[in-house]
Amino acid sequence: MSFTLVLILIGALLLLVIGINVLQQQKERVEAERRIEFARQRAIIDETEAVLSNTGMMPCSTNIVLVLYRRVQDALQAATAISNSQQQSDYQRRLADINNQITTLQSSQPQSPPIENFRLPDNDKQILALVQTLKKLKAILRAEHNKGKVDPSIFAQEESRIDSLQLRINVDSMLSRARAASFMKQYGSSKQMVTKALSTLHAIKAQTPNDPFIGRKVDEAKQLLDEIMGAQKQSEPSAPRPKNEEDDIDMLFQPKKKW
């Protein structure tokens, strides 16, 4: 009887240990999932805020800024819900700040600055940052549209603006590099970049023939190509004189013989 009781106690103890292990594993799994989700939301916040910090480098409309603010707002709400007690107060404060910014932006007059006056930065590092920002901005806009958080008309308008900015940066960058290569007398590379810029412009011109930027840049690229061809022609060595012409000149200037 006592042996049976011992077996029962041992079995109960084993079940208790197994149950505790299962609960512990479940708790660790939930915590791991919480950390993964929290890290994902933090990555969304950091990425979007980095894009927001670079929007001053380009003409951004109110609509695209609101898309970015709302993305940060959604991520902050999700992060606040799963953050621990130490992190929660900080995320609640940041959430209150972004809510105020959204309210202020919504109450102001919508703006859509023209992109015609956009000028490429002189610094290569800034150009690279601008290119990366536009790439991320386009990806964010598409992701938010796929979630149903961006009106289709706003999505089409803003994507078109991003495409136009990317085109301007690409063309201006190629022409700028072509000028620099020509200055260094690297005429082959210079002509190649201008030709590539012209090909890009002609391809876009077929789709948007009334864009004044396209026509202006086509004329600029053609003029630059003419300048490069002229500079290359001037830098080429003179052709050698024919041999009989050299002989005639030598005979003319050689000392005369006395007979």
Secondary structure, 3 states (H helix, E strand, C coil): CHHHHHHHHHHHHHHHHHHHHHHHHHHHHHHHHHHHHHHHHHHHHHHHHHHHHCHHHCCCCHHHHHHHHHHHHHHHHHHHHHCCHHHHHHHHHHHHHHHHHHHHHHHCCCCCCCCCCCCCCCCHHHHHHHHHHHHHHHHHHHHHHHCCCCCHHHHHHHHHHHHHHHHHHHHHHHHHHHHHHHHCCCHHHHHHHHHHHHHHHHHHHHHCCCCHHHHHHHHHHHHHHHHHHHHHHHHCCCCCCCHHHHHHHHHHHCCCCCC
